[in-house]
């Protein structure tokens, strides 16, 4: 006969059970095994660009932005892994804006960015009064509680990644995402192009340094992220300079983190980190307790995650769940955007990574 666990030998009288239920209480031995299971564990998966494109083209044909209900006036296809997002901490969506359309101005408590998939000079995201052109592979921050809207003044549909910490806020923290629409569909452009970049990395106004800087009705002890456009032409040059002058990281190849322009250090946001990753050879297996989502900027290859192998090519999206052993095998040269929740673990001194024992 199978040996019973000690807690299985414990019995409570019906009277004791009634008392506990009346007061919404349960004994520890009954709840400890359920802790950590409220949210589904993310699974290794991949979303192929051809499938994504077919889906967003169909949505674009059927649903003009103007017809969407208030609060949802953004046409987005969302990769689903756990309940409502790609992971329990990071939300990724693929958003499109057709020629002549505007995604109305709004702001929210969640941290967010846009990574341009297919755009050009006349597709603009307006953040905190400045128009930011969305050229291919540019990364534009739309920080916490800053007004932002998107306008397509070109004759082609534009597409980009939306990346937010919504699942962390809404599900893991069980908090609200404070949200507000601007009184105008498009916020006024009050800053010249290049303004926000000029205020970081070169010089800072002393009065700005004296402010706590956290916008909206929020408080904290982390340096807030400003509006900023990381131009891909500069980042890819930095990646190739590193490849020409340094040895690759065994797990990530040639990798550069996007930094918070206010501090000059990663992470880009208090809740999410991002890096551009250039790979020219196979990487070594390793694992970590953070979630890692990848977007393929260019190139082809295979990523082995646990016992599965995922073949990827340009604009595919795939996820490496926590604690899964993984490594990359690029076919020639490949460039990826990596998105992680590592800062959350580091904030609690809980981040860990290692290589598998042989």
Buried (B, 14 or more C-beta within 10 A) or exposed (E): EEEEEEEEEEEEEEEEEEEBEEEEEEEEEEEEEEEEEEBEEBEBBBBBBEEBBEEBEEBBEEEEBEEBEEEEBBBBBEBEBBEEBBBBBBBBBBBBBBEEBBBBBBBBBBBBBBBBBBBBEBBBBBBBBBBBBBBBBBBBBBBBBBBBBBBBBBEEBBBBBBBBBBBBBBBBEEEEEBEEBBEEBBBEEEBEEEBBBEBBEEEEEEEEEEEEEBBBEEEEEBBBBBBBBBBBEEBBEBBBEBBEEEEBBBBBBBBBBBBBBBEEEBBBBBBBBBBBBBBEEBBEBBBBBBBBBBBBBBBBBBBBBBEEEBBBBBBBBBBBBBBBBBBBBBEEBBBBBBBBBBBBBEBEEEBEEEEEEE
